[in-house]
Amino acid sequence: MRILVTGTTGEVGRRFVPRLLRRAGADGSVRVLVRDAARAEPSARLGAEVALGDLRDPSDVREAVAGVDAVVNIAAAFRGVPDDEAWAVNQDAALRLARAAAEAGARRFVQVSTNLVYGAGLGRPATEDDEPAPGTAGWGAYPASKREAERGLLALHAEGGMDVRVARLAFVYGEGDPHLAQSLRWAGRWAAHQRLHMVHHADVAQGLLRVLFAAGPGGRIWNIADDAPVTAVELHLVNGAELPGGMAARPLPDPWEGIVSTLRIRDELGFRPLYPSVWTARDAGVL
Ligand SMILES: NC(=O)c1ccc[n+]([C@@H]2O[C@H](COP(=O)([O-])OP(=O)(O)OC[C@H]3O[C@@H](n4cnc5c(N)ncnc54)[C@H](OP(=O)(O)O)[C@@H]3O)[C@@H](O)[C@H]2O)c1
């Protein structure tokens, strides 16, 4: 299978590509789409083919998808970008990429999405069958643009144009990703017992590989997360940071916000987190 991967200069993509290459074979069967050729070198050294281009440019996208059988769309714009860029990359470009891939003969499309598409107030972990209600608090257009991308891609699947699979990731950390430390920017304002659902990069890759290579017709969504969400207090402890004063007295309107069920990916795809909690990852030395 020839596989195009986007977003490979980012935190998730750069850690996924080596694992995909180990699985798919370092024989040019993996192509990465990057905006800056120099930043593709780590992937190229491992045997990936490099396509240069911007996802918002239709001709770059047409060239990138030529001859591929499957696409893993990891790229997204959400770290401090204006809302129009978030919509352009997360929704418009994702749909254009899938349509171009289908026209070029690709048959499978894995869309990397986020648990931020779920709203609050469920009173339990969110399942893939819950109707998404993406909020905007602190995230701008990111959650809504990812949700609309999912909707458009699943519609393409329903029309028979592509086998689309959606993977909704929890908060990703590990292997030197500064994300874990950055969590204190907002967890410092949380109630002491508010929890963050997380997933280690090794388990993101495990989950994405299972989603990509699973048999079946697709048109399905899977949550990818670990087994043990941690509280704001634990986030401070694992980061070696002092607890902010007054944390314990803060109210917590919804103790289930951001918490997802992983029953589907466990039961259907055999997913078992290598790092069931951030503490396991800490003890293994893979933070
Ligand atoms: N990190 C998390 O905790 C988390 C949680 C849930 C879901 N996710 C999902 O995981 C995916 C990856 O997240 P991440 O943390 O790795 O993000 P990231 O570090 O910000 O990486 C984003 C990637 O997208 C690429 N990109 C952005 N705009 C592009 C464009 N116009 N054309 C081509 N490439 C473009 C970036 O390329 P440049 O390097 O050229 O900018 C980069 O490779 C996203 O889909 C995100 O929604 C992440």
The ligand as a Tripos MOL2 file, in Angstrom:
@<TRIPOS>MOLECULE
LIG
   48    52     1     0     0
SMALL
NO_CHARGES

@<TRIPOS>ATOM
      1 N1         -1.2630   17.2760   19.9770 N.am      1 LIG1
      2 C1         -2.4090   16.9270   20.5510 C.2       1 LIG1
      3 O1         -2.5300   16.8780   21.7840 O.2       1 LIG1
      4 C2         -3.5920   16.5520   19.7260 C.ar      1 LIG1
      5 C3         -4.7700   16.1650   20.3870 C.ar      1 LIG1
      6 C4         -5.8710   15.8010   19.6240 C.ar      1 LIG1
      7 C5         -5.7900   15.8010   18.2430 C.ar      1 LIG1
      8 N2         -4.6370   16.1940   17.6320 N.ar      1 LIG1
      9 C6         -4.5850   16.1770   16.1820 C.3       1 LIG1
     10 O2         -3.3550   15.6150   15.8000 O.3       1 LIG1
     11 C7         -2.9020   16.2110   14.5990 C.3       1 LIG1
     12 C8         -1.4670   16.6540   14.7480 C.3       1 LIG1
     13 O3         -1.3230   17.5120   15.8500 O.3       1 LIG1
     14 P1          0.1200   18.0450   16.2530 P.3       1 LIG1
     15 O4          0.0970   18.2410   17.7090 O.co2     1 LIG1
     16 O5          1.1590   17.2040   15.6490 O.co2     1 LIG1
     17 O6          0.1220   19.4730   15.5210 O.3       1 LIG1
     18 P2          1.3780   20.3640   15.0770 P.3       1 LIG1
     19 O7          2.5810   20.0000   15.8540 O.co2     1 LIG1
     20 O8          0.9020   21.7860   15.1400 O.co2     1 LIG1
     21 O9          1.6310   19.9630   13.5740 O.3       1 LIG1
     22 C9          0.7760   20.3970   12.5560 C.3       1 LIG1
     23 C10         1.2660   19.8610   11.2510 C.3       1 LIG1
     24 O10         0.3690   20.2770   10.2090 O.3       1 LIG1
     25 C11         1.1350   20.8670    9.1670 C.3       1 LIG1
     26 N3          0.3830   21.8850    8.4400 N.ar      1 LIG1
     27 C12        -0.3250   22.9090    8.9690 C.ar      1 LIG1
     28 N4         -0.8200   23.6770    7.9750 N.ar      1 LIG1
     29 C13        -0.4330   23.1090    6.8160 C.ar      1 LIG1
     30 C14        -0.6250   23.4350    5.4470 C.ar      1 LIG1
     31 N5         -1.3330   24.5190    5.0810 N.pl3     1 LIG1
     32 N6         -0.0750   22.6320    4.4940 N.ar      1 LIG1
     33 C15         0.6560   21.5360    4.8610 C.ar      1 LIG1
     34 N7          0.8780   21.1770    6.1430 N.ar      1 LIG1
     35 C16         0.3330   21.9650    7.1020 C.ar      1 LIG1
     36 C17         2.3250   21.4980    9.8870 C.3       1 LIG1
     37 O11         3.3380   21.7800    8.9530 O.3       1 LIG1
     38 P3          4.4350   22.9510    9.2290 P.3       1 LIG1
     39 O12         5.4590   22.3180   10.1230 O.co2     1 LIG1
     40 O13         4.9200   23.3000    7.8850 O.co2     1 LIG1
     41 O14         3.7060   24.0830    9.9060 O.co2     1 LIG1
     42 C18         2.6680   20.3810   10.8550 C.3       1 LIG1
     43 O15         3.3840   19.3640   10.2060 O.3       1 LIG1
     44 C19        -3.8820   17.3380   14.2820 C.3       1 LIG1
     45 O16        -4.7860   16.8840   13.3050 O.3       1 LIG1
     46 C20        -4.6060   17.5740   15.5880 C.3       1 LIG1
     47 O17        -5.9160   18.0080   15.3580 O.3       1 LIG1
     48 C21        -3.5330   16.5720   18.3430 C.ar      1 LIG1
@<TRIPOS>BOND
     1     1     2 1
     2     2     3 2
     3     2     4 1
     4     4     5 ar
     5     4    48 ar
     6     5     6 ar
     7     6     7 ar
     8     7     8 ar
     9     8     9 1
    10     8    48 ar
    11     9    10 1
    12     9    46 1
    13    10    11 1
    14    11    12 1
    15    11    44 1
    16    12    13 1
    17    13    14 1
    18    14    15 2
    19    14    16 1
    20    14    17 1
    21    17    18 1
    22    18    19 2
    23    18    20 1
    24    18    21 1
    25    21    22 1
    26    22    23 1
    27    23    24 1
    28    23    42 1
    29    24    25 1
    30    25    26 1
    31    25    36 1
    32    26    27 ar
    33    26    35 ar
    34    27    28 ar
    35    28    29 ar
    36    29    30 ar
    37    29    35 ar
    38    30    31 1
    39    30    32 ar
    40    32    33 ar
    41    33    34 ar
    42    34    35 ar
    43    36    37 1
    44    36    42 1
    45    37    38 1
    46    38    39 2
    47    38    40 1
    48    38    41 1
    49    42    43 1
    50    44    45 1
    51    44    46 1
    52    46    47 1
@<TRIPOS>SUBSTRUCTURE
     1 LIG1         1 GROUP 0 **** ****
